[in-house]
Amino acid sequence: QVQLVESGGGLVQDGGSLRLSCTASGRTFSGSAMGWFRQAPGKEREFVAAINWSGSSTTYADSVKGRFTISRDNAKNTMSLQMNGLKPEDTAVYYCAARYSGLYYTTPKFTEYDIWGQGTQVTVSS
């Protein structure tokens, strides 16, 4: 059974940094493309960043481009999201997700992801 577990969320001040991690188990990690999404209270789920199976291709939402960096370590079965310059509008529950087809490309479409983690809360205070 495939499982994704996020960690690293917390409370940070405006302009601060956090690093989220997503650890995968139950299936060969390099056989997946991954993504980060977020959902704020009362809002729809929103794409944040995506990475292909090897890490050679990444995509970011315009709202986080230049501030967030997605990466992965297939040897450690982990994916990370380094978040710098955090803003109050970044406050949300952050989810990692995996998909097992089309591994060479990235996609912002949450419907294309097969497995989701339980989420980790990120709160940015002003």
N, C-alpha and C positions, 0 to 999 in steps of 0.2 A: 504494500500500500504506500503510495507516494504521499509524503508530507512536506509542507513548507512551514518554517517557523521564523517569524520576524523578531528582531530584537533591536535595541538601541534607541527607541523612542524616549521622549521625556519632555520636560519643560525647559525652555531656553528663552533668553531675552532677544528682542528685536536686534538683528544684525549678527546673532550668534551662529554656531555651527553644531550639527549633529551628524553622526554616521549611523545609518541603518544597515543591518545585515539580514540576509535571508539564507537560512540553512536548509538544504534539501536532503531528503532521505527516501529510500525505497526504489530508486530508479537511477540509472546512469545520468549524472548531472550534465555531462557534455552532450547528451542527447536531447537537450531542451533549449529553447529560446526563452528568455525571461523578460519580465516587465515589472515596473512599479506603478501603482495607481494610488489615488487617495480619495477620500470622501469626507467632506465637512458636513456638519449637522444641517439638515434641510436642503442639501445639495446633492446632485447626481455624482456618481463615481467619475473621476477625472483621470485621464492619462497623465503620467509624470515622465517616465523614461522607459526605454526598452533596449535590449542588447541581444545580439544573435548568439548562436551556440559557442562561437570561438572568442567573442569579444571584439571582433574586427569591425563590427558595425553597431552604431548606437544612434538612438533618436531621442529627442527631448521635446517636451511641450514648450511652447514659446515663453510661457510664464516662468520657467525654471532655467532656461538656457543661459549658460554663463555662470550660473550659481550652483547647480547640482551636477554631480558626475556619477554615472553608473559604471560599475565594473564587475568582473566575476573572476573567480579562481576555481577552475574545474577540478584541480587536484584536492581542494578543500571543500568541494560541494557548496560553495557559498557565492552569493551575489551581494554587492554593497551599493549603497547610495550615499555619497558624501554630499551633505547639504551645507552650503556656506551662504552667508548673507541672508539668513532666514528673516522672513517678514510675518507679521500677524496673519496675513491671508494664506500663509502656508499651513496654518493650523488645520489638522485633519487626522483621520485614521489612515495610516499608510499600509497598503497591502502589496505583497509580492505575488507574482503569478507566473506559471510556467505553461508552455505549450510544446507539443511534440510533433508538429508538422511545420514545414516551411522554415527550417532551422537557420537558413542562411540569411534571412531577412528579418527586419524588425517591423512591428505593427503597433499602432496605438489603439486598435480595436479590442475592447475587453472581451467581446464575444468570441475572439479567436484563442483565448487562453483556456486551458483545460483544468488546471489545478490552482487553488488559491490558498494563501495562508490566512491566519486568523486576524491579522492586523496588529499594528502598534501605534499608539497615540503619540502624536507630535503636537505640542502646544507652544506657540510663540507669543510671548507677552510684549505689549508695547510700552 
